């Protein structure tokens, strides 16, 4: 009986240990509650569904205005008996005052008949009707014949836009079903007595070097968002698509930074012109071009002599990519925590859009038991601002989070250097100025990894472990080099600004004896890390003054408040003129005596989360795992990015003044409407005119 009790107790302890480590990890997990980002709709999204009752029991039917127009021309009965004949009669009416109404009605009725034909399985007939709807709605919107009575304030005008978009989408769907929807092809289409030649091409705003081909297209209207907080769309003309990238065959140097089956937002728009050519029937034949636009680079286009906004959806393609099974967040995040070796082959930087030498990189670094997927809400929201996506490109860093954060910082320095060399190789001769303006954004432990990219170690970090010279170390060249890379480093010259969010700058009380013990039991570090430490200590018995950094086994150990690395990080010299910004999370909780406290985000104490040398710092009411997904934090990052761009532009303008650099002096100006007492003075570079020289025209 005694033995049985002992076994039960051991089993209970094991279950308790597993439960505790799970609870610990959940406290640090930044938003990994689900990995399903998107789901297929039962019925595609269609703005005409309500107005034309496309899914009603009695089938689609015309709007009240179109019904009245049929009555006006005595075509109601004919339409019920022979819709095609009624459409032909309506389209041949010659009453200029009703031209726009008539065109709209033809487009609407043709679209309804196309939907009915498609439902009946008559694809050829459906294509005929959709093309008729497309031609009539296009004429309503752009034909000079209706310029005098076209009314953009009439709800019918937006209805014509919807008819154009949906007729184009249904036409593309029928082409797509036959595998014909490919950029670069030319199609000959006929609709009754109308004949079309349609050429297809990619818009010039796609990066031809990296993204010359797409594997296939999906329709954004077929999917609905499940996990991302916001869906970002714009309204105009065109069909939002999901363009799935075809993996490059030439193994270009940058290829390793693009994940497989990467998908992009795309908008297909049909543009037609009449240039005097005639069709087989001798009538004018429009020349049409189906253009696949990149809405991340442009939101409007010029055609038919007008500036046209594009209908776009930049979120659904992102969710489609994230829902790929190879990016299951919890799998990667858990492996990175408990078995860092399993993630090393996936570690590094990656991009979700083509590298652009003209835009400033923003690199996002995740925290403990997490992956880059934790950034997707912020990424999705930030790039919805045209002014942000015009100036910035977003990169993501994936690393195994089970190892001490300073080891991850070493690896990130190497990965950043490799990327720089790859860019120089593929984009030889390009202006790399934007690479020198990089912004790092780190959440939780990722903030520490990011800050270490900007510090100059000097001898400060080495002195934590030894007062002796590293040359006196009894170790192999390889072991000595690994130790030196951890404790001797220079700041990354590319990084000019760091934003930390919910970061334990002084460690976290959640790293205590219990959680550290659990971490050592469940986290399996790469053997080379533990073997090196063992060898170094064994072979140098009187060399080290403090072996804590060498014997720190896991990331949980590394975050202990009493770790000697935190005071050194605070004292270390940072790269000049790098700037730090800080976002602190606070949650309300009741103490034992019932008073409300706001001194923690639930994981990181306020005292540890604050950063004394930050040029800006805000407090967001949020738990640790959610801070970076909150609108207040996202808007703060946007504000910082726009401030960063403004300062760069200001420096560029000053640099363009044809006077010696000594003629430009910084003047400290304190803004009168500063938000808080901790706001730093704003430095504005003001060009001073040398004596005896004429004032530049720009200053008059």
Secondary structure, DSSP 8 states (H G I E B T S, - for coil): -HHHHHHHHHHHHHHHHHHHHHHHHHHH--S-S----EEE-SS---THHHHHTTTSTT-----HHHHHHHHHTT-HHHHHH-HHHHHHHHHT---GGGHHHHHHHHHHHHHHHHHHHHHTT-HHHHHHHHHHHHHHHHHHHH-GGGTTT--TTSHHHHHHHHHHHHHHHHHHHHHHHTT---TT-EEEEEETTEEEEEEEEE-TTS-TTT-S-EEEEEEGGGEEESSSS---EE-SBSEEEEEEE---SS--GGGGGB-TT-EEEEEEEEEEE--S-B-TTSSB-EEEEEEEE-TTT-SEEEETTEEEEB-EESSHHHHHHHTSGGG-HHHHHHHHHH-GGGGTTT-EEEESS---TTSEEEEEE--TT--GGGGHHHHHHHTTSHHHHHHEEEEEEE--TTS-HHHHHHHHHHHHHHHHHHHHHHTTT--GGGGGGEEEEEETHHHHHHHTTSEE-TTHHHHHH-SS-GGG--S-HHHHHHHHHHH-----TTEEEEEEES--TT--TTSSHHHHHHHHHH----HHHHHHHHHHHHH-TTT-S--HHHH--SHHHHT-TT-THHHHHHHSEE-TT-EEEEEEEE--EE-TTS-EE-SBSSSSBHHHH--TT-SEEEEEE--GGGGGGSHHHHHHHHHHHHHHHHHHHHHHHHHTSSS-GGGEEEEEE--TT-SSTT---EEEEEE---TTS---GGG-
